[in-house]
């Protein structure tokens, strides 16, 4: 989804807009991509640690031990240098400084239904090779149909 360093820049830009917890950042990114991409905690938290190590973000531990990340002066300076790149990332998410641009509700609903169906099916336990191939073929067929739609 992102080239090297782009997620760092996106997260830095997001905490520049509003200090956030890691989970809030995950949800914000997921919302901006209309559910098509949701970074895992295993991606977000190391990225936040890197931003902190570089001096671009500071952490404030709040009640309950939750960590809130905010941009530092060094981070704001870095973000100014990378302004064009950051704007390009927001353009990819459908954000141009205005309200969130979302996919039409029926499409978002269908995407969520597919994700839920996959999660529920995979939680049932080991999946036979034939079932894996059937599920993959169904998803591939749907992708091809979407590509051909006008």
MARBA-576709 format. One record per atom (N, C-alpha, C): residue number from 0; residue in three letters; x, y, z. Coordinates in steps of 0.001 Angstrom, whole numbers. Example, Ala and Ser with C-alpha at 12.3 -4.5 7.8 and 13.67 -1.06 7.14 Angstrom:
residues 2
{k:0 r:Ala east:13190 north:-5690 up:7800}
{k:0 r:Ala east:12300 north:-4500 up:7800}
{k:0 r:Ala east:13200 north:-3300 up:7800}
{k:1 r:Ser east:12850 north:-2250 up:7080}
{k:1 r:Ser east:13670 north:-1060 up:7140}
{k:1 r:Ser east:12900 north:30 up:7870}
END
This chain:
residues 150
{k:0 r:Unk east:820 north:-1191 up:0}
{k:0 r:Unk east:0 north:0 up:0}
{k:0 r:Unk east:871 north:1265 up:0}
{k:1 r:Unk east:1963 north:1223 up:744}
{k:1 r:Unk east:2824 north:2392 up:835}
{k:1 r:Unk east:4250 north:2037 up:456}
{k:2 r:Unk east:4945 north:2997 up:-151}
{k:2 r:Unk east:6374 north:2844 up:-396}
{k:2 r:Unk east:7107 north:3130 up:904}
{k:3 r:Unk east:8399 north:2837 up:906}
{k:3 r:Unk east:9215 north:3021 up:2100}
{k:3 r:Unk east:9083 north:4445 up:2633}
{k:4 r:Unk east:8741 north:4553 up:3893}
{k:4 r:Unk east:8670 north:5847 up:4569}
{k:4 r:Unk east:7346 north:6571 up:4430}
{k:5 r:Unk east:6474 north:6129 up:3525}
{k:5 r:Unk east:5228 north:6861 up:3313}
{k:5 r:Unk east:4269 north:6736 up:4493}
{k:6 r:Unk east:4178 north:5559 up:5074}
{k:6 r:Unk east:3283 north:5405 up:6220}
{k:6 r:Unk east:3752 north:6281 up:7380}
{k:7 r:Unk east:5063 north:6372 up:7564}
{k:7 r:Unk east:5602 north:7246 up:8615}
{k:7 r:Unk east:5139 north:8679 up:8403}
{k:8 r:Unk east:5230 north:9113 up:7155}
{k:8 r:Unk east:4852 north:10483 up:6819}
{k:8 r:Unk east:3352 north:10693 up:7014}
{k:9 r:Unk east:2552 north:9722 up:6614}
{k:9 r:Unk east:1106 north:9819 up:6788}
{k:9 r:Unk east:749 north:9914 up:8272}
{k:10 r:Unk east:1347 north:9052 up:9080}
{k:10 r:Unk east:1074 north:9071 up:10522}
{k:10 r:Unk east:1528 north:10393 up:11139}
{k:11 r:Unk east:2682 north:10873 up:10738}
{k:11 r:Unk east:3169 north:12148 up:11261}
{k:11 r:Unk east:2192 north:13274 up:10913}
{k:12 r:Unk east:1695 north:13276 up:9686}
{k:12 r:Unk east:731 north:14296 up:9276}
{k:12 r:Unk east:-567 north:14174 up:10077}
{k:13 r:Unk east:-980 north:12953 up:10360}
{k:13 r:Unk east:-2205 north:12757 up:11136}
{k:13 r:Unk east:-2056 north:13249 up:12575}
{k:14 r:Unk east:-902 north:12970 up:13201}
{k:14 r:Unk east:-736 north:13455 up:14576}
{k:14 r:Unk east:-465 north:14956 up:14609}
{k:15 r:Unk east:-44 north:15515 up:13462}
{k:15 r:Unk east:79 north:16970 up:13386}
{k:15 r:Unk east:-1312 north:17600 up:13425}
{k:16 r:Unk east:-2296 north:16923 up:12813}
{k:16 r:Unk east:-3670 north:17417 up:12827}
{k:16 r:Unk east:-4288 north:17299 up:14217}
{k:17 r:Unk east:-4003 north:16163 up:14881}
{k:17 r:Unk east:-4583 north:15940 up:16205}
{k:17 r:Unk east:-3798 north:14850 up:16917}
{k:18 r:Unk east:-3335 north:15110 up:18148}
{k:18 r:Unk east:-2680 north:14046 up:18901}
{k:18 r:Unk east:-3597 north:12823 up:18969}
{k:19 r:Unk east:-3001 north:11635 up:18840}
{k:19 r:Unk east:-3814 north:10417 up:18752}
{k:19 r:Unk east:-3152 north:9244 up:19437}
{k:20 r:Unk east:-3989 north:8274 up:19786}
{k:20 r:Unk east:-3533 north:6972 up:20258}
{k:20 r:Unk east:-3311 north:6097 up:19034}
{k:21 r:Unk east:-2542 north:5038 up:19185}
{k:21 r:Unk east:-2284 north:4129 up:18070}
{k:21 r:Unk east:-3555 north:3588 up:17458}
{k:22 r:Unk east:-4486 north:3155 up:18299}
{k:22 r:Unk east:-5740 north:2601 up:17793}
{k:22 r:Unk east:-6526 north:3655 up:17011}
{k:23 r:Unk east:-6524 north:4888 up:17482}
{k:23 r:Unk east:-7216 north:5965 up:16757}
{k:23 r:Unk east:-6600 north:6167 up:15378}
{k:24 r:Unk east:-5288 north:6044 up:15292}
{k:24 r:Unk east:-4622 north:6191 up:14003}
{k:24 r:Unk east:-5015 north:5061 up:13053}
{k:25 r:Unk east:-5095 north:3853 up:13578}
{k:25 r:Unk east:-5516 north:2713 up:12756}
{k:25 r:Unk east:-6904 north:2994 up:12177}
{k:26 r:Unk east:-7833 north:3420 up:13025}
{k:26 r:Unk east:-9205 north:3687 up:12579}
{k:26 r:Unk east:-9260 north:4861 up:11606}
{k:27 r:Unk east:-8476 north:5890 up:11843}
{k:27 r:Unk east:-8463 north:7050 up:10949}
{k:27 r:Unk east:-7983 north:6647 up:9567}
{k:28 r:Unk east:-6899 north:5880 up:9518}
{k:28 r:Unk east:-6371 north:5437 up:8226}
{k:28 r:Unk east:-7383 north:4531 up:7528}
{k:29 r:Unk east:-7969 north:3623 up:8279}
{k:29 r:Unk east:-8980 north:2730 up:7700}
{k:29 r:Unk east:-10149 north:3545 up:7137}
{k:30 r:Unk east:-10596 north:4558 up:7859}
{k:30 r:Unk east:-11698 north:5395 up:7384}
{k:30 r:Unk east:-11320 north:6161 up:6129}
{k:31 r:Unk east:-10101 north:6676 up:6099}
{k:31 r:Unk east:-9667 north:7450 up:4931}
{k:31 r:Unk east:-9536 north:6592 up:3679}
{k:32 r:Unk east:-9296 north:5310 up:3858}
{k:32 r:Unk east:-9223 north:4400 up:2725}
{k:32 r:Unk east:-10534 north:3640 up:2543}
{k:33 r:Unk east:-11594 north:4143 up:3150}
{k:33 r:Unk east:-12941 north:3568 up:3030}
{k:33 r:Unk east:-12942 north:2071 up:3302}
{k:34 r:Unk east:-12122 north:1644 up:4265}
{k:34 r:Unk east:-12092 north:242 up:4647}
{k:34 r:Unk east:-11221 north:-633 up:3773}
{k:35 r:Unk east:-10659 north:-80 up:2701}
{k:35 r:Unk east:-9844 north:-879 up:1785}
{k:35 r:Unk east:-8463 north:-1194 up:2357}
{k:36 r:Unk east:-8017 north:-426 up:3336}
{k:36 r:Unk east:-6721 north:-676 up:3971}
{k:36 r:Unk east:-6840 north:-330 up:5443}
{k:37 r:Unk east:-6355 north:-1236 up:6263}
{k:37 r:Unk east:-6329 north:-1006 up:7699}
{k:37 r:Unk east:-4988 north:-1506 up:8227}
{k:38 r:Unk east:-4108 north:-588 up:8640}
{k:38 r:Unk east:-2815 north:-1035 up:9138}
{k:38 r:Unk east:-2964 north:-1808 up:10446}
{k:39 r:Unk east:-2136 north:-2799 up:10624}
{k:39 r:Unk east:-2189 north:-3606 up:11847}
{k:39 r:Unk east:-1429 north:-2901 up:12968}
{k:40 r:Unk east:-1728 north:-3264 up:14211}
{k:40 r:Unk east:-949 north:-2727 up:15325}
{k:40 r:Unk east:545 north:-3039 up:15166}
{k:41 r:Unk east:856 north:-4174 up:14532}
{k:41 r:Unk east:2249 north:-4547 up:14308}
{k:41 r:Unk east:2971 north:-3645 up:13329}
{k:42 r:Unk east:2218 north:-2815 up:12612}
{k:42 r:Unk east:2800 north:-1821 up:11706}
{k:42 r:Unk east:2770 north:-443 up:12357}
{k:43 r:Unk east:1654 north:-114 up:12985}
{k:43 r:Unk east:1474 north:1222 up:13563}
{k:43 r:Unk east:2432 north:1492 up:14714}
{k:44 r:Unk east:2490 north:575 up:15681}
{k:44 r:Unk east:3276 north:868 up:16886}
{k:44 r:Unk east:4782 north:944 up:16626}
{k:45 r:Unk east:5367 north:85 up:15799}
{k:45 r:Unk east:6782 north:288 up:15479}
{k:45 r:Unk east:7031 north:1606 up:14732}
{k:46 r:Unk east:6079 north:1995 up:13903}
{k:46 r:Unk east:6220 north:3271 up:13191}
{k:46 r:Unk east:6169 north:4432 up:14177}
{k:47 r:Unk east:5262 north:4372 up:15132}
{k:47 r:Unk east:5196 north:5420 up:16156}
{k:47 r:Unk east:6473 north:5452 up:16993}
{k:48 r:Unk east:7017 north:4280 up:17306}
{k:48 r:Unk east:8283 north:4222 up:18048}
{k:48 r:Unk east:9406 north:4858 up:17245}
{k:49 r:Unk east:9430 north:4602 up:15939}
{k:49 r:Unk east:10454 north:5186 up:15073}
{k:49 r:Unk east:10320 north:6711 up:15073}
{k:50 r:Unk east:9083 north:7214 up:14948}
{k:50 r:Unk east:8872 north:8666 up:14962}
{k:50 r:Unk east:9330 north:9272 up:16280}
{k:51 r:Unk east:9082 north:8553 up:17371}
{k:51 r:Unk east:9542 north:9026 up:18684}
{k:51 r:Unk east:11063 north:9004 up:18763}
{k:52 r:Unk east:11676 north:7913 up:18303}
{k:52 r:Unk east:13137 north:7800 up:18323}
{k:52 r:Unk east:13804 north:8905 up:17508}
{k:53 r:Unk east:13182 north:9293 up:16411}
{k:53 r:Unk east:13734 north:10336 up:15549}
{k:53 r:Unk east:13501 north:11738 up:16128}
{k:54 r:Unk east:12657 north:11825 up:17167}
{k:54 r:Unk east:12350 north:13123 up:17758}
{k:54 r:Unk east:11210 north:13835 up:17055}
{k:55 r:Unk east:10498 north:13136 up:16161}
{k:55 r:Unk east:9407 north:13747 up:15409}
{k:55 r:Unk east:8074 north:13673 up:16157}
{k:56 r:Unk east:7988 north:12765 up:17119}
{k:56 r:Unk east:6761 north:12602 up:17906}
{k:56 r:Unk east:7134 north:12456 up:19372}
{k:57 r:Unk east:6229 north:12896 up:20218}
{k:57 r:Unk east:6396 north:12733 up:21660}
{k:57 r:Unk east:5196 north:11960 up:22186}
{k:58 r:Unk east:5444 north:11213 up:23248}
{k:58 r:Unk east:4404 north:10378 up:23833}
{k:58 r:Unk east:4000 north:10942 up:25182}
{k:59 r:Unk east:2715 north:10987 up:25407}
{k:59 r:Unk east:2185 north:11378 up:26702}
{k:59 r:Unk east:1354 north:10200 up:27210}
{k:60 r:Unk east:1756 north:9653 up:28356}
{k:60 r:Unk east:989 north:8548 up:28938}
{k:60 r:Unk east:-184 north:9129 up:29687}
{k:61 r:Unk east:-1354 north:8653 up:29341}
{k:61 r:Unk east:-2576 north:9161 up:29938}
{k:61 r:Unk east:-3117 north:8183 up:30963}
{k:62 r:Unk east:-4199 north:8580 up:31580}
{k:62 r:Unk east:-4861 north:7731 up:32568}
{k:62 r:Unk east:-5155 north:6371 up:31947}
{k:63 r:Unk east:-4892 north:5325 up:32698}
{k:63 r:Unk east:-5111 north:3976 up:32187}
{k:63 r:Unk east:-3917 north:3448 up:31404}
{k:64 r:Unk east:-2854 north:4229 up:31315}
{k:64 r:Unk east:-1650 north:3786 up:30641}
{k:64 r:Unk east:-1652 north:3948 up:29134}
{k:65 r:Unk east:-2723 north:4506 up:28573}
{k:65 r:Unk east:-2771 north:4708 up:27123}
{k:65 r:Unk east:-1782 north:5781 up:26718}
{k:66 r:Unk east:-1145 north:5563 up:25576}
{k:66 r:Unk east:-161 north:6515 up:25077}
{k:66 r:Unk east:-767 north:7349 up:23962}
{k:67 r:Unk east:-614 north:8644 up:24084}
{k:67 r:Unk east:-1080 north:9555 up:23050}
{k:67 r:Unk east:153 north:10186 up:22407}
{k:68 r:Unk east:168 north:10181 up:21090}
{k:68 r:Unk east:1302 north:10704 up:20337}
{k:68 r:Unk east:956 north:12067 up:19772}
{k:69 r:Unk east:1923 north:12976 up:19876}
{k:69 r:Unk east:1760 north:14316 up:19317}
{k:69 r:Unk east:3028 north:14671 up:18554}
{k:70 r:Unk east:2914 north:15578 up:17623}
{k:70 r:Unk east:4065 north:15987 up:16826}
{k:70 r:Unk east:4939 north:16935 up:17638}
{k:71 r:Unk east:6239 north:16868 up:17413}
{k:71 r:Unk east:7185 north:17779 up:18061}
{k:71 r:Unk east:7552 north:18890 up:17080}
{k:72 r:Unk east:8312 north:19850 up:17547}
{k:72 r:Unk east:8792 north:20915 up:16669}
{k:72 r:Unk east:9631 north:20325 up:15539}
{k:73 r:Unk east:10498 north:19351 up:15873}
{k:73 r:Unk east:11316 north:18696 up:14852}
{k:73 r:Unk east:10441 north:17968 up:13831}
{k:74 r:Unk east:9383 north:17343 up:14325}
{k:74 r:Unk east:8461 north:16657 up:13429}
{k:74 r:Unk east:7733 north:17621 up:12513}
{k:75 r:Unk east:7328 north:18763 up:13054}
{k:75 r:Unk east:6645 north:19775 up:12244}
{k:75 r:Unk east:7585 north:20322 up:11171}
{k:76 r:Unk east:8847 north:20529 up:11533}
{k:76 r:Unk east:9834 north:20996 up:10558}
{k:76 r:Unk east:10032 north:19965 up:9450}
{k:77 r:Unk east:10136 north:18705 up:9826}
{k:77 r:Unk east:10296 north:17623 up:8852}
{k:77 r:Unk east:9073 north:17552 up:7937}
{k:78 r:Unk east:7899 north:17691 up:8531}
{k:78 r:Unk east:6662 north:17635 up:7755}
{k:78 r:Unk east:6593 north:18790 up:6753}
{k:79 r:Unk east:7076 north:19962 up:7139}
{k:79 r:Unk east:7119 north:21100 up:6210}
{k:79 r:Unk east:7995 north:20775 up:5010}
{k:80 r:Unk east:9137 north:20123 up:5270}
{k:80 r:Unk east:10033 north:19738 up:4176}
{k:80 r:Unk east:9391 north:18720 up:3229}
{k:81 r:Unk east:8516 north:17908 up:3769}
{k:81 r:Unk east:7870 north:16828 up:3004}
{k:81 r:Unk east:6422 north:17158 up:2650}
{k:82 r:Unk east:6077 north:18437 up:2640}
{k:82 r:Unk east:4692 north:18865 up:2441}
{k:82 r:Unk east:4087 north:18302 up:1153}
{k:83 r:Unk east:4799 north:18370 up:49}
{k:83 r:Unk east:4273 north:17888 up:-1224}
{k:83 r:Unk east:4007 north:16389 up:-1170}
{k:84 r:Unk east:4929 north:15638 up:-568}
{k:84 r:Unk east:4742 north:14195 up:-444}
{k:84 r:Unk east:3542 north:13874 up:443}
{k:85 r:Unk east:3402 north:14599 up:1545}
{k:85 r:Unk east:2275 north:14370 up:2447}
{k:85 r:Unk east:954 north:14670 up:1748}
{k:86 r:Unk east:910 north:15757 up:993}
{k:86 r:Unk east:-310 north:16090 up:253}
{k:86 r:Unk east:-640 north:14991 up:-753}
{k:87 r:Unk east:381 north:14409 up:-1372}
{k:87 r:Unk east:170 north:13308 up:-2304}
{k:87 r:Unk east:-433 north:12091 up:-1622}
{k:88 r:Unk east:28 north:11808 up:-394}
{k:88 r:Unk east:-535 north:10685 up:362}
{k:88 r:Unk east:-1999 north:10926 up:688}
{k:89 r:Unk east:-2334 north:12154 up:1088}
{k:89 r:Unk east:-3727 north:12459 up:1400}
{k:89 r:Unk east:-4586 north:12415 up:138}
{k:90 r:Unk east:-4017 north:12786 up:-988}
{k:90 r:Unk east:-4765 north:12687 up:-2246}
{k:90 r:Unk east:-5090 north:11230 up:-2549}
{k:91 r:Unk east:-4152 north:10326 up:-2250}
{k:91 r:Unk east:-4397 north:8898 up:-2467}
{k:91 r:Unk east:-5501 north:8372 up:-1570}
{k:92 r:Unk east:-5682 north:8975 up:-410}
{k:92 r:Unk east:-6723 north:8513 up:498}
{k:92 r:Unk east:-8059 north:9169 up:194}
{k:93 r:Unk east:-8072 north:10069 up:-780}
{k:93 r:Unk east:-9309 north:10771 up:-1091}
{k:93 r:Unk east:-9479 north:12024 up:-264}
{k:94 r:Unk east:-8446 north:12399 up:502}
{k:94 r:Unk east:-8536 north:13571 up:1360}
{k:94 r:Unk east:-7815 north:14739 up:700}
{k:95 r:Unk east:-8494 north:15840 up:553}
{k:95 r:Unk east:-7891 north:17043 up:-19}
{k:95 r:Unk east:-8099 north:18227 up:899}
{k:96 r:Unk east:-8074 north:17965 up:2189}
{k:96 r:Unk east:-8242 north:19039 up:3153}
{k:96 r:Unk east:-9688 north:19298 up:3521}
{k:97 r:Unk east:-10613 north:18636 up:2854}
{k:97 r:Unk east:-12030 north:18807 up:3150}
{k:97 r:Unk east:-12535 north:17616 up:3937}
{k:98 r:Unk east:-13837 north:17409 up:3904}
{k:98 r:Unk east:-14403 north:16264 up:4613}
{k:98 r:Unk east:-13974 north:14956 up:3977}
{k:99 r:Unk east:-14013 north:13852 up:4729}
{k:99 r:Unk east:-13596 north:12568 up:4185}
{k:99 r:Unk east:-14386 north:12192 up:2939}
{k:100 r:Unk east:-13675 north:11683 up:1948}
{k:100 r:Unk east:-14313 north:11172 up:737}
{k:100 r:Unk east:-14477 north:9675 up:918}
{k:101 r:Unk east:-15723 north:9227 up:975}
{k:101 r:Unk east:-15993 north:7817 up:1232}
{k:101 r:Unk east:-16519 north:7148 up:-27}
{k:102 r:Unk east:-16281 north:5880 up:-107}
{k:102 r:Unk east:-16891 north:5085 up:-1156}
{k:102 r:Unk east:-18394 north:5072 up:-891}
{k:103 r:Unk east:-19184 north:4831 up:-1937}
{k:103 r:Unk east:-20637 north:4757 up:-1719}
{k:103 r:Unk east:-20975 north:3699 up:-671}
{k:104 r:Unk east:-21984 north:3992 up:134}
{k:104 r:Unk east:-22353 north:3119 up:1250}
{k:104 r:Unk east:-22573 north:1659 up:843}
{k:105 r:Unk east:-23242 north:1364 up:-272}
{k:105 r:Unk east:-23429 north:-54 up:-617}
{k:105 r:Unk east:-22106 north:-785 up:-866}
{k:106 r:Unk east:-21116 north:-72 up:-1397}
{k:106 r:Unk east:-19815 north:-701 up:-1646}
{k:106 r:Unk east:-19090 north:-949 up:-327}
{k:107 r:Unk east:-19110 north:31 up:571}
{k:107 r:Unk east:-18472 north:-144 up:1878}
{k:107 r:Unk east:-19140 north:-1296 up:2626}
{k:108 r:Unk east:-20474 north:-1363 up:2577}
{k:108 r:Unk east:-21202 north:-2453 up:3228}
{k:108 r:Unk east:-20780 north:-3798 up:2665}
{k:109 r:Unk east:-20680 north:-3886 up:1343}
{k:109 r:Unk east:-20291 north:-5146 up:709}
{k:109 r:Unk east:-18865 north:-5537 up:1086}
{k:110 r:Unk east:-17959 north:-4558 up:1136}
{k:110 r:Unk east:-16578 north:-4843 up:1536}
{k:110 r:Unk east:-16536 north:-5363 up:2967}
{k:111 r:Unk east:-17289 north:-4732 up:3841}
{k:111 r:Unk east:-17329 north:-5166 up:5240}
{k:111 r:Unk east:-17940 north:-6554 up:5367}
{k:112 r:Unk east:-18974 north:-6834 up:4569}
{k:112 r:Unk east:-19575 north:-8168 up:4585}
{k:112 r:Unk east:-18567 north:-9229 up:4186}
{k:113 r:Unk east:-17769 north:-8942 up:3158}
{k:113 r:Unk east:-16758 north:-9898 up:2713}
{k:113 r:Unk east:-15716 north:-10123 up:3808}
{k:114 r:Unk east:-15234 north:-9043 up:4413}
{k:114 r:Unk east:-14242 north:-9185 up:5487}
{k:114 r:Unk east:-14804 north:-10000 up:6646}
{k:115 r:Unk east:-16048 north:-9730 up:7011}
{k:115 r:Unk east:-16664 north:-10464 up:8117}
{k:115 r:Unk east:-16835 north:-11938 up:7768}
{k:116 r:Unk east:-17311 north:-12213 up:6569}
{k:116 r:Unk east:-17502 north:-13606 up:6150}
{k:116 r:Unk east:-16177 north:-14365 up:6163}
{k:117 r:Unk east:-15111 north:-13726 up:5692}
{k:117 r:Unk east:-13796 north:-14377 up:5696}
{k:117 r:Unk east:-13315 north:-14634 up:7116}
{k:118 r:Unk east:-13446 north:-13633 up:7983}
{k:118 r:Unk east:-13009 north:-13808 up:9374}
{k:118 r:Unk east:-13756 north:-14953 up:10046}
{k:119 r:Unk east:-15083 north:-14972 up:9877}
{k:119 r:Unk east:-15896 north:-16013 up:10502}
{k:119 r:Unk east:-15531 north:-17393 up:9966}
{k:120 r:Unk east:-15341 north:-17494 up:8662}
{k:120 r:Unk east:-15003 north:-18787 up:8067}
{k:120 r:Unk east:-13638 north:-19269 up:8545}
{k:121 r:Unk east:-12668 north:-18376 up:8600}
{k:121 r:Unk east:-11310 north:-18767 up:8990}
{k:121 r:Unk east:-11202 north:-19067 up:10483}
{k:122 r:Unk east:-12095 north:-18541 up:11283}
{k:122 r:Unk east:-12095 north:-18822 up:12723}
{k:122 r:Unk east:-12619 north:-20224 up:13038}
{k:123 r:Unk east:-13281 north:-20836 up:12076}
{k:123 r:Unk east:-13859 north:-22163 up:12307}
{k:123 r:Unk east:-12792 north:-23245 up:12468}
{k:124 r:Unk east:-11569 north:-22909 up:12162}
{k:124 r:Unk east:-10491 north:-23884 up:12295}
{k:124 r:Unk east:-9796 north:-24101 up:10968}
{k:125 r:Unk east:-8998 north:-25157 up:10899}
{k:125 r:Unk east:-8236 north:-25423 up:9669}
{k:125 r:Unk east:-9154 north:-25487 up:8440}
{k:126 r:Unk east:-8652 north:-24958 up:7352}
{k:126 r:Unk east:-9422 north:-24917 up:6108}
{k:126 r:Unk east:-8752 north:-25855 up:5104}
{k:127 r:Unk east:-9556 north:-26721 up:4502}
{k:127 r:Unk east:-9045 north:-27679 up:3518}
{k:127 r:Unk east:-8554 north:-26941 up:2275}
{k:128 r:Unk east:-7605 north:-27533 up:1597}
{k:128 r:Unk east:-7021 north:-26928 up:395}
{k:128 r:Unk east:-8091 north:-26608 up:-653}
{k:129 r:Unk east:-9029 north:-27507 up:-858}
{k:129 r:Unk east:-10097 north:-27276 up:-1852}
{k:129 r:Unk east:-10941 north:-26061 up:-1466}
{k:130 r:Unk east:-11222 north:-25907 up:-176}
{k:130 r:Unk east:-12006 north:-24760 up:299}
{k:130 r:Unk east:-11224 north:-23469 up:106}
{k:131 r:Unk east:-9935 north:-23512 up:384}
{k:131 r:Unk east:-9076 north:-22339 up:168}
{k:131 r:Unk east:-9132 north:-21918 up:-1287}
{k:132 r:Unk east:-9005 north:-22878 up:-2185}
{k:132 r:Unk east:-9034 north:-22582 up:-3621}
{k:132 r:Unk east:-10398 north:-22035 up:-4040}
{k:133 r:Unk east:-11467 north:-22576 up:-3484}
{k:133 r:Unk east:-12815 north:-22100 up:-3803}
{k:133 r:Unk east:-13007 north:-20655 up:-3350}
{k:134 r:Unk east:-12580 north:-20351 up:-2131}
{k:134 r:Unk east:-12706 north:-18983 up:-1606}
{k:134 r:Unk east:-11868 north:-18020 up:-2439}
{k:135 r:Unk east:-10615 north:-18381 up:-2720}
{k:135 r:Unk east:-9738 north:-17520 up:-3510}
{k:135 r:Unk east:-10320 north:-17281 up:-4906}
{k:136 r:Unk east:-10872 north:-18330 up:-5521}
{k:136 r:Unk east:-11466 north:-18191 up:-6856}
{k:136 r:Unk east:-12667 north:-17244 up:-6819}
{k:137 r:Unk east:-13471 north:-17333 up:-5770}
{k:137 r:Unk east:-14634 north:-16446 up:-5648}
{k:137 r:Unk east:-14194 north:-14984 up:-5513}
{k:138 r:Unk east:-13171 north:-14751 up:-4715}
{k:138 r:Unk east:-12670 north:-13384 up:-4532}
{k:138 r:Unk east:-12043 north:-12881 up:-5830}
{k:139 r:Unk east:-11253 north:-13726 up:-6499}
{k:139 r:Unk east:-10652 north:-13337 up:-7785}
{k:139 r:Unk east:-11720 north:-13006 up:-8821}
{k:140 r:Unk east:-12784 north:-13824 up:-8871}
{k:140 r:Unk east:-13871 north:-13574 up:-9825}
{k:140 r:Unk east:-14555 north:-12242 up:-9530}
{k:141 r:Unk east:-14769 north:-11960 up:-8251}
{k:141 r:Unk east:-15381 north:-10684 up:-7871}
{k:141 r:Unk east:-14486 north:-9521 up:-8278}
{k:142 r:Unk east:-13188 north:-9659 up:-8058}
{k:142 r:Unk east:-12235 north:-8599 up:-8428}
{k:142 r:Unk east:-12271 north:-8352 up:-9921}
{k:143 r:Unk east:-12304 north:-9406 up:-10709}
{k:143 r:Unk east:-12363 north:-9261 up:-12167}
{k:143 r:Unk east:-13658 north:-8568 up:-12594}
{k:144 r:Unk east:-14759 north:-8928 up:-11949}
{k:144 r:Unk east:-16051 north:-8310 up:-12271}
{k:144 r:Unk east:-16014 north:-6815 up:-11947}
{k:145 r:Unk east:-15412 north:-6461 up:-10820}
{k:145 r:Unk east:-15311 north:-5046 up:-10445}
{k:145 r:Unk east:-14460 north:-4305 up:-11471}
{k:146 r:Unk east:-13346 north:-4887 up:-11880}
{k:146 r:Unk east:-12467 north:-4251 up:-12866}
{k:146 r:Unk east:-13200 north:-3986 up:-14185}
{k:147 r:Unk east:-14096 north:-4877 up:-14560}
{k:147 r:Unk east:-14817 north:-4766 up:-15830}
{k:147 r:Unk east:-16037 north:-3857 up:-15737}
{k:148 r:Unk east:-16453 north:-3491 up:-14524}
{k:148 r:Unk east:-17661 north:-2693 up:-14370}
{k:148 r:Unk east:-17473 north:-1290 up:-14948}
{k:149 r:Unk east:-18550 north:-739 up:-15400}
{k:149 r:Unk east:-18508 north:612 up:-15979}
{k:149 r:Unk east:-19286 north:1594 up:-15174}
END
